[in-house]
Amino acid sequence: MGIEEQVRWLAICAIRKRGYMKYYRWHLLVFCLLRVLIAPFIKAFMGYSCEKIKGPYPPTIIIANHNTNLDPVLVALGFSGHMYFLGSEHAFRKNIWGKVLMRLCAPISINKTQADTAAIKEILRRLKAGFNVCFFAEGNRSYNGETGPIPPATAKLVKLSGAALITYRLEGGYLTAPRWAKNKRKGKMAGTLAGQYSPAKLHDMSNEEVLKAIERDIHENAYERQGEKLIRYRGKDLAEFIETALYLCPLCQSIGSIRSRGNYFFCACGFKAKYTKTGFLTGEALPFSTITAWDSWQVKKLAAIARDEATELICADDDQQLFRVQAARSSAFVGEGELQMTRQELRCAGRIFPLEQIVRLAIVDRMTLMFSLRDGTHYEIRSAAPRNALKYVEIFKTIQSL
């Protein structure tokens, strides 16, 4: 962005900011204090280093890839300027800290199971008022080590906003804190500037070109990078809860039979493997050395099972808790019982939800299933014991595509 363009934007933003200044000054103070006070601890805790970027000049959209719960802090440490973050409404209602975060930093809340037009409007409102907004375009942390798909609507939002765009790539996050893992590991993480696009440049790009640029800039494959460096990520019980990512046994091909203990995971059929400090998998006759490759295989295999009309009950899990959710506010316990999925229905705690009535099935945290119905009601299915949620999402996608 040139000097004249910066001056023009800042003049416009100064006018638009007047209605926000009372709260913005407080948010800016909290943002600066937290960054100064916790930066040394976060960097040491995560083994994190990043290049320092001046700005960004408002209004700017910052888009990054997503692998750890601390990613908003890690991105913020890479910039000198203030930014607001977009986050799942689930994070802001589940405990007191979420409510404190809402008060201190005013993040923008979004519901993962529906097209949240209110969140989009709030993003545009803050950008037009002269603020910066950061979000993670995948909308989810990766289970398999590779950056997930980015909705085409992301490019449309960037174009519609008229703001500048900065893309930022976080490296090493997946092996530091795998989404599926019980414990964090100590290794290395890095943050790096991936791309910068002025409003004028974005104006000349098509939606498809903007989307491809974002996909290229923030794409990260943990195992490809690890294959070059072989950094050791040390921790306790490295394989525990890996069954929340791996739902299909490569030996007997049963669904939901993987269990973990310490650095090992296994199946009742006799299959056994080890998760190593470099993140690679080892085991006798093991067909995969990475979780990325395993996941690619299990997705295709599960899709074939779900398409088989002879299969009635596709998968099930015991001792699940069903909650009805009021977005960003509260959740109410509905009941407890077995969770089942067929080609027509999702069943839990005696309730039956026809798949045709479910708008979208998503995952929050490690293994909480979340879905919205066409009548506007929202539900969560939680589990006290390690349980794979991915298989339900993949089955739902397959059934939807039929």
Secondary structure, DSSP 8 states (H G I E B T S, - for coil): --HHHHHHHHHHHHHHGGGTHHHHHHHHHHHHHHHHHHHHHHHHHHTEEE--B----SSEEEEE---STTHHHHHHTTBSS--EEEEEHHHHHSSHHHHHHHHHH--EEE-TTS--HHHHHHHHHHHHTT--EEEETTSS--SSSB-----THHHHHHHHH--EEEEEEEESHHHHS-TT-SS--B--EEEEEEEEE-HHHHHTS-HHHHHHHHHHHH--BHHHHHHHH----B-SSTTTTGGGT--B-TTT--BT--EEETTEEE-TTS-EEEE-TTS-EE-TT-S-SSHHHHHHHHHHHHHHHHH-TT-SEEEEEEEEEEEEEETTTEEEEEEEEEEEEESSEEEETTEEEEGGGEEEEEEETTTEEEEEETTS-EEEEEESS----HHHHHHHHHHHH-
